[in-house]
Protein backbone atom coordinates (compact mmCIF):
# COMPACT_ATOMS: atom_id res chain seq x y z
CA UNK A 1 0.00 0.00 0.00
CA UNK A 2 1.48 3.35 -1.02
CA UNK A 3 1.19 6.52 1.00
CA UNK A 4 -0.17 9.59 -0.75
CA UNK A 5 1.95 12.68 -0.17
CA UNK A 6 -0.39 15.59 0.47
CA UNK A 7 1.56 18.79 0.01
CA UNK A 8 0.53 22.40 -0.25
CA UNK A 9 0.02 23.10 -3.97
CA UNK A 10 1.79 25.86 -5.85
CA UNK A 11 -0.56 28.40 -7.46
CA UNK A 12 0.38 30.81 -10.23
CA UNK A 13 -1.13 34.07 -11.40
CA UNK A 14 0.00 36.54 -14.02
CA UNK A 15 2.66 38.09 -11.76
CA UNK A 16 2.84 35.84 -8.72
CA UNK A 17 3.72 32.38 -7.52
CA UNK A 18 2.02 31.23 -4.35
CA UNK A 19 4.11 28.44 -2.86
CA UNK A 20 4.62 26.62 0.40
CA UNK A 21 6.87 28.39 2.87
CA UNK A 22 10.26 26.92 3.73
CA UNK A 23 12.38 27.52 6.80
CA UNK A 24 14.66 29.58 4.53
CA UNK A 25 11.85 32.20 4.42
CA UNK A 26 11.83 32.75 8.19
CA UNK A 27 14.18 35.74 8.40
CA UNK A 28 12.38 37.55 5.58
CA UNK A 29 9.00 36.86 7.20
CA UNK A 30 10.32 38.26 10.47
CA UNK A 31 11.68 41.35 8.70
CA UNK A 32 8.56 42.15 6.67
CA UNK A 33 5.78 40.96 8.98
CA UNK A 34 7.59 42.50 11.92
CA UNK A 35 6.88 45.97 10.59
CA UNK A 36 4.73 47.98 13.02
CA UNK A 37 2.35 48.81 10.14
CA UNK A 38 1.81 45.11 9.32
CA UNK A 39 1.37 44.14 12.96
CA UNK A 40 -1.13 46.98 13.50
CA UNK A 41 -3.51 45.57 10.88
CA UNK A 42 -3.33 41.83 11.65
CA UNK A 43 -4.60 39.91 14.64
CA UNK A 44 -1.91 37.27 14.98
CA UNK A 45 1.27 39.12 14.01
CA UNK A 46 3.07 40.65 16.99
CA UNK A 47 5.40 43.61 17.14
CA UNK A 48 8.20 43.23 17.78
CA UNK A 49 8.26 39.92 15.91
CA UNK A 50 10.11 37.46 18.15
CA UNK A 51 13.10 35.41 17.05
CA UNK A 52 12.07 31.83 16.21
CA UNK A 53 8.36 32.66 15.76
CA UNK A 54 8.47 32.41 11.96
CA UNK A 55 10.26 29.05 12.09
CA UNK A 56 7.68 27.73 14.55
CA UNK A 57 4.80 29.00 12.42
CA UNK A 58 6.23 27.47 9.22
CA UNK A 59 6.82 24.12 10.93
CA UNK A 60 3.05 23.62 11.34
CA UNK A 61 1.95 24.45 7.78
CA UNK A 62 2.28 21.03 6.16
CA UNK A 63 0.54 19.18 9.01
CA UNK A 64 -2.27 21.75 9.07
CA UNK A 65 -2.77 21.30 5.32
CA UNK A 66 -2.64 17.52 5.56
CA UNK A 67 -5.30 17.60 8.30
CA UNK A 68 -7.58 19.81 6.21
CA UNK A 69 -7.21 22.96 8.32
CA UNK A 70 -6.09 25.14 5.43
CA UNK A 71 -3.09 26.37 3.52
CA UNK A 72 -0.54 29.11 4.03
CA UNK A 73 1.25 30.32 0.92
CA UNK A 74 4.28 32.53 0.44
CA UNK A 75 3.38 35.24 -2.05
CA UNK A 76 6.39 35.59 -4.35
CA UNK A 77 7.03 37.63 -7.46
CA UNK A 78 7.18 35.45 -10.55
CA UNK A 79 9.87 37.68 -12.10
CA UNK A 80 12.34 37.55 -9.19
CA UNK A 81 11.13 34.85 -6.73
CA UNK A 82 11.17 37.58 -4.06
CA UNK A 83 8.97 36.83 -1.04
CA UNK A 84 6.53 39.73 -0.64
CA UNK A 85 3.88 38.41 1.74
CA UNK A 86 1.55 35.65 2.83
CA UNK A 87 -1.94 34.47 2.02
CA UNK A 88 -3.82 31.85 4.02
CA UNK A 89 -7.01 29.94 3.46
CA UNK A 90 -8.20 28.54 6.80
CA UNK A 91 -10.92 25.98 6.21
CA UNK A 92 -13.89 24.66 8.13
CA UNK A 93 -14.46 21.35 6.33
CA UNK A 94 -17.72 20.54 8.11
CA UNK A 95 -19.30 23.74 6.81
CA UNK A 96 -17.61 23.82 3.37
CA UNK A 97 -16.24 27.28 3.98
CA UNK A 98 -12.93 29.00 4.62
CA UNK A 99 -11.55 32.34 5.70
CA UNK A 100 -8.87 34.07 3.68
CA UNK A 101 -6.25 36.21 5.40
CA UNK A 102 -3.19 37.99 4.07
CA UNK A 103 -0.42 40.49 4.50
CA UNK A 104 1.96 42.06 1.99
CA UNK A 105 5.19 43.82 2.86
CA UNK A 106 5.02 47.62 2.81
CA UNK A 107 7.34 47.95 -0.20
CA UNK A 108 4.72 46.11 -2.26
CA UNK A 109 1.55 47.93 -1.19
CA UNK A 110 -0.79 49.48 -3.78
CA UNK A 111 0.42 47.32 -6.66
CA UNK A 112 -2.52 44.90 -6.79
CA UNK A 113 -0.53 41.92 -5.54
CA UNK A 114 -2.83 41.23 -2.61
CA UNK A 115 -5.93 41.24 -4.82
CA UNK A 116 -4.21 38.94 -7.32
CA UNK A 117 -3.21 36.49 -4.57
CA UNK A 118 -6.68 36.63 -3.00
CA UNK A 119 -8.33 35.79 -6.31
CA UNK A 120 -5.99 32.79 -6.69
CA UNK A 121 -6.82 31.54 -3.18
CA UNK A 122 -10.54 31.95 -3.86
CA UNK A 123 -10.24 30.04 -7.15
CA UNK A 124 -8.39 27.23 -5.37
CA UNK A 125 -10.96 27.13 -2.57
CA UNK A 126 -13.96 26.86 -4.85
CA UNK A 127 -12.49 24.65 -7.57
CA UNK A 128 -10.09 22.38 -5.68
CA UNK A 129 -11.55 22.26 -2.18
CA UNK A 130 -15.21 22.33 -3.19
CA UNK A 131 -16.01 25.14 -0.77
CA UNK A 132 -19.40 26.82 -0.74
CA UNK A 133 -18.32 30.08 0.90
CA UNK A 134 -15.15 32.08 1.51
CA UNK A 135 -15.05 34.90 4.03
CA UNK A 136 -12.55 37.55 5.07
CA UNK A 137 -12.47 40.36 7.58
CA UNK A 138 -10.39 43.43 8.24
CA UNK A 139 -9.92 45.82 11.09
CA UNK A 140 -12.12 48.87 10.57
CA UNK A 141 -9.09 51.19 10.66
CA UNK A 142 -7.65 49.38 7.61
CA UNK A 143 -10.05 50.17 4.74
CA UNK A 144 -7.39 49.30 2.12
CA UNK A 145 -7.87 45.65 3.03
CA UNK A 146 -11.60 45.99 2.41
CA UNK A 147 -10.82 47.32 -1.07
CA UNK A 148 -8.82 44.14 -1.75
CA UNK A 149 -11.81 42.04 -0.71
CA UNK A 150 -14.20 43.96 -2.96
CA UNK A 151 -11.80 43.77 -5.94
CA UNK A 152 -11.57 40.00 -5.34
CA UNK A 153 -15.36 39.77 -5.73
CA UNK A 154 -16.45 39.68 -2.10
CA UNK A 155 -19.44 41.52 -0.67
CA UNK A 156 -19.60 43.33 2.65
CA UNK A 157 -21.68 41.24 5.06
CA UNK A 158 -21.38 42.99 8.37
CA UNK A 159 -19.68 45.15 10.93
CA UNK A 160 -18.69 43.63 14.28
CA UNK A 161 -18.18 46.22 17.01
CA UNK A 162 -15.27 45.66 19.40
CA UNK A 163 -14.88 42.09 18.07
CA UNK A 164 -11.21 41.59 18.91
CA UNK A 165 -8.68 42.77 21.45
CA UNK A 166 -5.44 44.04 19.87
CA UNK A 167 -2.76 45.72 21.97
CA UNK A 168 -5.20 46.13 24.86
CA UNK A 169 -7.76 47.96 22.69
CA UNK A 170 -11.05 46.63 21.37
CA UNK A 171 -11.15 46.78 17.59
CA UNK A 172 -14.10 46.66 15.18
CA UNK A 173 -14.05 44.18 12.29
CA UNK A 174 -15.66 44.48 8.87
CA UNK A 175 -16.74 41.12 7.43
CA UNK A 176 -16.89 40.17 3.74
CA UNK A 177 -18.00 36.98 2.03
CA UNK A 178 -18.42 35.27 -1.30
CA UNK A 179 -20.56 32.23 -2.00
CA UNK A 180 -19.66 29.89 -4.81
CA UNK A 181 -22.86 30.57 -6.82
CA UNK A 182 -22.07 34.30 -6.91
CA UNK A 183 -18.42 33.63 -7.75
CA UNK A 184 -19.52 31.44 -10.68
CA UNK A 185 -21.77 34.25 -11.93
CA UNK A 186 -18.89 36.74 -11.69
CA UNK A 187 -16.59 34.42 -13.63
CA UNK A 188 -18.95 33.32 -16.39
CA UNK A 189 -18.32 34.94 -19.73
Secondary structure as GFF3:
##gff-version 3
##sequence-region A 1 189
A	DSSP	beta_strand	11	12	.	.	.	ID=ss1
A	DSSP	beta_strand	16	20	.	.	.	ID=ss2
A	DSSP	three_ten_helix	23	25	.	.	.	ID=ss3
A	DSSP	alpha_helix	26	33	.	.	.	ID=ss4
A	DSSP	alpha_helix	36	39	.	.	.	ID=ss5
A	DSSP	alpha_helix	53	59	.	.	.	ID=ss6
A	DSSP	alpha_helix	61	66	.	.	.	ID=ss7
A	DSSP	beta_strand	70	77	.	.	.	ID=ss8
A	DSSP	beta_strand	83	92	.	.	.	ID=ss9
A	DSSP	three_ten_helix	93	95	.	.	.	ID=ss10
A	DSSP	beta_strand	97	104	.	.	.	ID=ss11
A	DSSP	three_ten_helix	106	108	.	.	.	ID=ss12
A	DSSP	alpha_helix	113	127	.	.	.	ID=ss13
A	DSSP	beta_strand	133	139	.	.	.	ID=ss14
A	DSSP	alpha_helix	143	151	.	.	.	ID=ss15
A	DSSP	beta_strand	155	166	.	.	.	ID=ss16
A	DSSP	beta_strand	169	179	.	.	.	ID=ss17
A	DSSP	alpha_helix	180	186	.	.	.	ID=ss18
###
